[in-house]
Amino acid sequence: MPHRASFLCRLRLSCLHLNFLHCSNPLVPPPPPAPSAPVASSSTLKPLVPPPPPASKAPPSDRNLRTISTTLIARATDLLTDNGASELASILLHDQHPDIEFPSTDDVDERRGIMMSPEKSAKGKEKFVRNGLAARAAALYDRSHASISLWEAEMSRSLAALSAPSSSRRGLNPDMHLRILRILHIPSAVSHPSSKLFIPGVALCQLLSVLPEPLGSLRPRSKDGICAVLFSFSSLAPPPHPKAPAQLDIRNPEDFAEGREVCVWKPWRVVTIDTASIKLCVATDTEMGPEREADAEVFDLFESGTTRAHCRDHVSETALVCERFVVLK
């Protein structure tokens, strides 16, 4: 009992002490936050206005409407008129026989350009049927032109690498070496030269180099053996390299002259010709009869007294078509 009384006494003292502390320091709530000032609007917002309703389309006027019988073609072919029957018969006749619609030349000249509009030349690249003959030919021509252009650029660099014109023949290393003996066709100048336009030049040439075995038929059968060669010159010769020898030009038609030597590179084409068609006589074929043609003397390419009838022993029946060559001046 005495312990319980002492415990209760201490508990009462603690409660009195807590009440005293609470009364001396009462809890104060925090002050409320200050009211914020309203933010002024930079612009006055206006209420949204609904879009206007779509305008109703006015009904089409009947003023521009006409019946089919009032059109120009209907009135021209009206059977009730004087010319209607003839116009209708002309239309039916044209459908069945279009070749007799315009029998006179005056009518054709008047209607020229009406049936088909002319095409502009500068409208762009021509279009061909895919995998057709024209498309394949155009692709082959483009590849050939690109190949020749690349070869000309490479040859121009090779010519620039030559130290002197005297060493040009040893440094070129051609696949075939020719000498022009007689020019049969001179390359003609064109009014509009282009890098894609080639002009031919034909000459009788002597084969100076030894040809490979596949072309053994081109080897001269005697020391004076010659063959016909078609050179494909460029109408617009490529500009010479500034470091290239002045005596060397690539496919230049101005260098095509008798007595000059030509360096030829592969590829070239081989064709078979009739040597009798080559005009080797001193006089042309029109100046002599057939009875004298066989005994007429040929040019001074052969030995004295050689006649055209014996020229087959000297002229090869195989001709060359060359596109990659350089004429030595």
C-alpha positions in Angstrom: 0.0 0.0 0.0 2.7 2.5 0.8 4.3 1.9 -2.7 1.0 2.5 -4.4 0.4 5.7 -2.6 3.8 7.0 -3.5 3.2 6.1 -7.2 -0.1 7.9 -7.3 1.5 10.9 -5.7 4.3 11.0 -8.3 1.7 10.7 -11.2 -0.3 13.6 -9.9 2.8 15.8 -9.7 3.6 14.9 -13.3 0.2 15.9 -14.5 0.3 19.2 -12.6 3.7 19.9 -14.2 2.4 19.3 -17.7 -0.6 21.5 -17.1 1.6 24.2 -16.0 3.8 24.0 -19.1 0.8 24.0 -21.4 -0.7 27.0 -19.8 2.6 29.0 -20.0 3.3 28.1 -23.7 0.0 27.7 -25.6 0.2 26.3 -29.3 -0.3 29.1 -31.9 -1.5 28.1 -35.4 0.6 29.4 -38.4 -0.5 32.5 -40.1 -2.5 32.1 -43.4 -0.7 32.8 -46.7 -0.9 36.3 -48.1 -3.4 36.6 -51.0 -1.6 36.7 -54.4 -2.2 39.6 -56.6 -4.2 38.8 -59.8 -2.0 38.5 -63.0 -2.8 41.1 -65.6 -3.7 39.6 -68.9 -1.5 40.7 -71.9 -4.4 40.6 -74.3 -8.1 40.6 -74.1 -9.5 37.2 -75.1 -12.5 37.3 -77.3 -15.1 34.7 -77.4 -14.9 32.2 -80.3 -17.2 33.0 -83.2 -18.8 30.1 -84.9 -17.9 29.7 -88.6 -20.4 31.0 -91.1 -22.7 28.3 -92.6 -21.7 27.2 -96.2 -23.3 29.2 -98.9 -25.8 27.3 -100.8 -25.0 26.9 -104.5 -27.3 28.5 -106.9 -29.1 26.1 -109.2 -27.5 26.0 -112.7 -29.0 28.2 -115.2 -30.8 26.7 -118.2 -29.5 29.4 -120.5 -26.2 27.5 -121.5 -27.8 24.2 -121.9 -28.5 23.0 -125.4 -29.9 19.8 -126.8 -27.7 17.5 -128.8 -29.6 18.4 -131.9 -28.5 22.0 -131.7 -24.7 21.3 -131.7 -22.6 22.1 -134.7 -21.9 18.5 -135.7 -25.6 17.7 -135.4 -26.7 20.5 -137.6 -24.0 19.7 -140.1 -25.2 16.1 -140.4 -28.9 16.8 -140.2 -30.5 14.7 -142.9 -33.3 17.3 -143.3 -30.8 19.9 -144.5 -29.3 20.1 -148.0 -25.7 19.3 -147.0 -26.5 17.0 -144.1 -26.6 13.8 -146.2 -23.3 14.5 -147.9 -21.6 15.3 -144.7 -22.8 12.1 -143.0 -21.7 10.1 -146.1 -18.3 11.7 -146.0 -17.8 10.7 -142.3 -18.9 7.2 -143.0 -16.6 7.0 -146.0 -13.7 8.3 -144.0 -14.2 5.6 -141.4 -14.2 2.8 -143.9 -11.6 4.2 -146.4 -9.5 6.9 -144.7 -7.0 6.9 -147.7 -9.5 8.5 -150.1 -10.8 11.3 -147.9 -8.3 13.9 -149.2 -7.5 13.0 -152.8 -6.1 16.4 -153.7 -2.8 17.8 -152.5 -4.4 21.1 -151.6 -6.6 19.4 -149.0 -3.6 17.4 -147.6 -1.6 20.6 -147.2 -4.6 22.3 -145.4 -5.1 19.4 -143.0 -1.4 18.9 -142.4 -0.6 19.0 -138.7 -4.2 18.6 -137.6 -4.4 14.8 -137.3 -1.1 14.6 -135.2 0.6 17.3 -133.3 4.3 17.7 -134.0 6.7 16.7 -131.2 9.2 19.2 -129.8 12.8 18.3 -130.3 13.9 19.6 -126.9 11.3 17.9 -124.8 13.7 15.3 -123.4 15.2 11.9 -124.1 13.4 9.7 -126.6 11.3 6.9 -125.1 11.3 3.5 -126.7 9.4 0.3 -126.1 11.2 -1.6 -123.3 13.4 -4.4 -124.7 12.4 -3.5 -128.2 14.8 -3.2 -131.2 15.1 0.6 -130.9 15.7 0.5 -127.1 18.5 -2.2 -127.5 20.1 -0.2 -130.3 20.1 3.0 -128.3 21.6 1.2 -125.3 24.3 -0.3 -127.5 25.1 3.1 -129.0 25.3 4.7 -125.6 27.7 2.0 -124.3 29.9 2.3 -127.4 30.1 6.1 -127.1 30.9 5.8 -123.4 33.7 3.2 -124.1 35.3 5.4 -126.8 35.1 8.5 -124.5 36.9 6.6 -121.7 39.5 5.3 -124.2 40.2 8.9 -125.5 40.7 10.1 -121.9 43.1 7.3 -121.1 45.0 7.8 -124.4 45.2 11.5 -123.7 47.0 10.8 -120.4 49.2 8.3 -122.1 50.3 10.8 -124.8 51.0 13.4 -122.0 53.3 10.9 -120.4 55.5 10.7 -123.5 58.7 12.7 -123.0 59.3 13.6 -126.7 57.6 13.0 -130.0 60.5 10.8 -131.2 59.7 8.3 -128.5 55.9 8.4 -129.2 56.0 5.3 -131.4 57.7 3.2 -128.8 55.6 4.4 -126.0 52.2 4.0 -127.6 52.3 0.2 -128.0 49.5 -0.1 -130.6 47.9 -3.4 -131.4 48.3 -2.7 -135.2 50.4 -0.4 -137.3 49.2 0.9 -140.7 50.4 3.2 -143.4 47.9 5.2 -145.5 48.6 4.6 -149.2 45.5 5.9 -151.0 42.5 7.8 -149.7 39.2 6.7 -151.2 36.8 8.8 -149.1 37.7 12.0 -147.3 35.9 12.8 -144.1 33.4 15.6 -144.8 32.8 18.4 -142.4 29.5 18.7 -140.6 27.5 21.8 -139.8 26.9 20.9 -136.2 29.8 18.9 -134.9 29.2 16.8 -131.8 31.2 14.3 -129.7 28.6 11.7 -130.5 28.7 12.2 -134.3 31.3 10.2 -136.2 32.4 10.9 -139.8 33.9 8.1 -141.9 37.2 8.1 -143.8 38.1 5.2 -146.1 41.7 4.5 -147.3 43.8 1.7 -148.7 46.4 0.9 -146.1 49.5 -1.3 -145.9 49.7 -3.5 -142.8 53.1 -2.8 -141.2 52.6 -4.8 -137.9 52.1 -8.5 -137.5 48.5 -9.3 -136.8 47.3 -11.9 -134.3 46.4 -15.4 -135.5 42.6 -14.9 -135.6 43.2 -12.2 -138.2 45.7 -14.1 -140.2 43.6 -13.6 -143.4 44.5 -9.9 -143.3 48.2 -10.5 -143.6 49.5 -9.3 -147.0 50.1 -12.0 -149.5 53.0 -10.1 -150.9 55.3 -7.2 -149.8 52.8 -4.8 -151.5 49.7 -6.3 -149.9 47.1 -3.8 -148.8 43.6 -3.7 -147.4 40.7 -1.3 -147.2 40.3 0.4 -143.8 37.3 2.5 -142.6 38.4 5.0 -140.0 35.7 6.5 -137.7 36.7 10.1 -137.0 35.1 12.3 -134.5 33.3 15.4 -135.8 34.4 17.2 -132.7 37.9 16.1 -132.0 38.8 16.0 -128.3 41.1 18.8 -127.1 44.7 17.8 -126.9 46.4 17.4 -123.6 48.6 20.4 -122.8 51.6 18.1 -122.2 51.0 15.8 -125.1 53.3 15.9 -128.2 52.2 18.3 -130.8 52.5 15.7 -133.5 49.8 13.4 -132.0 46.1 13.9 -132.1 43.3 11.4 -131.3 40.9 10.6 -134.2 41.4 14.0 -135.8 40.1 14.1 -139.4 42.5 16.9 -140.3 45.4 14.5 -139.9 44.0 12.1 -142.5 46.5 12.2 -145.3 48.4 9.8 -147.6 51.8 8.6 -146.5 51.1 8.9 -142.8 51.2 6.1 -140.4 48.3 5.1 -138.1 48.4 3.4 -134.7 45.3 1.3 -134.1 44.1 -0.4 -130.9 41.5 -3.1 -130.3 38.7 -3.7 -130.8 38.2 -3.4 -134.5 35.7 -5.1 -136.8 36.4 -7.2 -139.8 34.2 -7.2 -142.8 34.4 -9.0 -146.2 34.3 -6.8 -149.3 34.5 -7.3 -153.1 37.8 -6.0 -154.3 36.3 -5.4 -157.7 34.1 -2.7 -156.3 37.2 -0.6 -155.2 38.1 2.0 -157.8 41.8 1.3 -158.3 42.0 2.4 -161.9 43.7 5.5 -163.0 40.4 6.5 -164.7 37.0 6.1 -163.1 34.6 3.4 -164.1 32.4 5.9 -165.9 35.3 6.9 -168.2 35.9 3.5 -169.6 34.0 0.5 -170.9 33.9 -2.9 -169.2 36.2 -4.4 -171.9 39.0 -2.0 -170.9 38.4 -2.0 -167.2 40.1 -5.3 -166.6 43.2 -4.2 -168.4 43.4 -0.7 -167.0 46.4 0.1 -164.9 45.9 0.7 -161.3 47.3 3.4 -159.1 51.0 3.6 -158.4 50.4 1.5 -155.3 51.6 -1.6 -157.1 54.4 -2.5 -159.4 54.4 -0.9 -162.9 52.2 -2.8 -165.3 49.9 -4.4 -162.7 46.3 -4.4 -164.0 43.0 -4.3 -162.1 42.4 -7.9 -163.1 45.5 -9.0 -161.1 44.9 -6.7 -158.1 43.2 -9.5 -156.1 46.7 -10.9 -155.5 47.6 -7.6 -153.7 44.3 -6.3 -152.1 42.9 -8.4 -149.3 39.2 -9.3 -149.5 38.9 -8.5 -145.8 38.5 -4.8 -144.7 38.9 -3.3 -141.2 36.6 -0.9 -139.3 38.7 1.1 -136.8 37.4 3.4 -134.1 40.4 3.7 -131.8 43.5 5.1 -133.6 46.0 7.9 -133.6 47.4 9.3 -136.9 51.1 10.1 -136.7 52.1 13.3 -138.4 
